[in-house]
Amino acid sequence: METTLITIHSALRYIVLIALVYITIKAWARFAEKKEFQPIDRKTASMAIGLLHFQVLLGIALYIMRRHFDGIAVMKSLKEAGNIEAAAYVRFFTMEHITMMLLAAILITIGQVLSKKAATSSGKYLRLALFFTLGLLVIFFGIPWPFMKSWGVWL
């Protein structure tokens, strides 16, 4: 079960990233062009946020299944044993990854809510664009990229 969830979580990240990047670019472009806000824009943003929230739920399930909440004690014992690389891996998944991903989901969700409340089309696009951009930046910093030597392979 855990392997299946990891596979889904890993594969779904590409779809979520593509959707978020698409909406962010579209919002910036429509803001710059001063276009009228379309219902399809709200629908696509809502679909992307739905995917993002599903991804977060999968991540929380994996966090609980892998018992990452025990990670602080594990990290401390790894550091004391001199295994700094393993301690960095545990720290990343115990604290950094989940914190950044939750923050990104919150930022993106706030952006959509504020966009709905904006009075003008340019205000709607600007709020979507700003908060989605901030959320994407946090996501990009929180992804376990393969070039991050501390934990090696891309899960």
C-alpha positions in Angstrom: 0.0 0.0 0.0 2.8 2.4 0.9 4.6 1.7 -2.3 1.5 2.4 -4.3 0.9 5.7 -2.5 4.6 6.7 -3.1 4.2 6.0 -6.8 1.0 8.0 -7.1 2.4 10.8 -5.0 5.6 10.9 -7.2 3.7 10.7 -10.5 1.0 13.2 -9.5 3.6 15.9 -8.8 4.2 16.3 -12.5 0.5 16.9 -13.2 0.2 19.3 -10.3 3.3 21.3 -11.3 2.2 21.5 -15.0 -1.3 22.7 -13.9 0.1 25.3 -11.5 2.7 26.6 -13.9 0.1 26.8 -16.7 -2.4 28.8 -14.5 0.4 31.0 -13.2 1.6 31.9 -16.7 -1.9 32.4 -18.0 -2.8 34.7 -15.0 0.3 36.8 -15.6 -0.4 37.0 -19.3 -4.0 37.9 -18.9 -3.1 40.5 -16.2 -0.6 42.1 -18.5 -3.1 42.1 -21.4 -5.8 43.5 -19.1 -8.2 40.8 -20.3 -11.7 40.2 -18.7 -11.7 37.4 -16.1 -13.4 34.3 -17.6 -15.3 31.6 -15.7 -13.0 29.0 -17.3 -10.1 30.6 -15.5 -11.7 30.1 -12.1 -12.6 26.5 -13.1 -9.0 25.6 -14.2 -7.6 27.2 -11.0 -10.1 25.2 -8.9 -9.1 22.0 -10.7 -5.4 22.6 -10.1 -6.1 23.4 -6.4 -8.1 20.2 -6.1 -5.2 18.2 -7.5 -2.8 20.1 -5.2 -5.0 19.3 -2.2 -5.2 15.6 -3.2 -1.4 15.6 -3.4 -1.1 17.1 0.0 -3.5 14.5 1.5 -1.4 11.7 -0.1 1.7 13.3 1.4 0.2 13.5 4.9 -0.9 9.9 4.6 2.7 8.9 3.6 4.0 11.1 6.5 1.9 9.2 9.0 2.6 5.7 7.4 6.3 6.3 7.4 6.2 7.6 10.9 8.1 10.8 10.0 6.8 12.3 13.2 9.4 10.1 15.0 12.1 11.7 12.8 13.4 14.2 15.3 14.6 11.4 17.6 15.9 9.4 14.7 17.7 12.5 13.3 19.4 13.2 16.7 20.6 9.6 17.0 22.0 9.6 13.4 23.9 12.9 14.1 25.3 11.4 17.3 26.4 8.3 15.3 28.1 10.6 12.8 25.8 9.7 9.9 25.3 13.3 8.8 24.0 12.4 5.3 21.2 10.2 6.7 20.4 12.8 9.3 20.0 15.4 6.5 17.6 13.0 4.7 15.5 12.4 7.8 15.4 16.2 8.5 14.3 17.0 5.0 11.4 14.6 5.0 10.5 15.1 8.7 10.4 18.8 8.8 11.4 20.7 5.6 9.4 19.0 2.9 6.1 18.8 4.6 6.3 22.3 6.0 7.1 23.9 2.6 4.4 21.9 0.8 1.8 22.8 3.3 2.8 26.5 3.1 2.7 26.4 -0.7 -0.8 24.8 -0.6 -2.0 27.5 1.8 -0.5 30.3 -0.3 -2.1 29.0 -3.5 -5.5 28.5 -1.8 -5.4 32.0 -0.3 -4.6 33.3 -3.8 -7.7 31.7 -5.2 -9.9 32.9 -2.4 -8.6 36.5 -2.7 -9.0 36.3 -6.5 -12.7 35.4 -6.0 -13.2 38.4 -3.8 -11.4 40.9 -6.1 -13.7 43.5 -7.7 -11.9 43.9 -11.0 -10.6 41.4 -13.6 -7.0 42.7 -13.3 -7.2 42.3 -9.5 -8.4 38.7 -9.9 -5.6 37.9 -12.3 -3.0 39.7 -10.2 -3.9 37.9 -7.0 -3.9 34.5 -8.8 -0.6 35.2 -10.4 1.1 36.5 -7.3 0.0 33.8 -4.9 0.5 31.0 -7.4 4.0 32.3 -8.1 4.8 32.4 -4.4 3.4 28.9 -3.9 5.3 27.5 -6.9 8.6 29.0 -5.6 8.0 27.3 -2.2 7.2 24.0 -4.0 10.3 24.1 -6.1 12.4 24.6 -3.0 10.6 21.8 -1.2 10.9 19.1 -3.9 13.6 16.4 -3.3 15.5 17.1 -6.6 17.9 14.5 -7.8 20.9 16.8 -7.7 20.5 17.3 -3.9 23.3 15.1 -2.8 22.2 14.7 0.8 19.5 12.2 0.0 20.5 11.0 -3.4 17.8 9.5 -5.6 14.6 11.3 -6.6 11.8 9.4 -4.9 
